[in-house]
């Protein structure tokens, strides 16, 4: 690339995870920058703005951050009439083949659990090296507890190890 950037990893949390995955797909579709993105790590990503995941119901009482009615209104406002299953806003519905390795971290006590599980399942089916770590008893945003919660510390360590390995693989190549 003209900027001298040889490799990047995309990361994001919640709505930022949505944006990271949408951007990852856009980068992968551009042959001139295809190999620049070496990995993505997303934390509790919003992957389905159609809100079709069963955890919107099954985890509703456990999730202290999301209320379905409020989330629906935010999504409606964000979409401004756009189809919620458009891959440009809901990465779950996009073409996932050819994406770099992806790691997803999500708590099992949040309504976005199925967004993570379904996205990773589709990615693996498309041949992507994708894995999900589901953290027992953890709510949305649990990684903000680094230094206070052992699960947060472990997740951050796993993310660091994964990204280090991805960047080392790029540097070792031609």
Helices and strands as residue ranges (DSSP letters): E 8-13, H 15-29, E 37-43, H 55-58, H 68-79, G 91-93, E 101-107, H 113-125, E 130-135, G 142-145, H 150-172
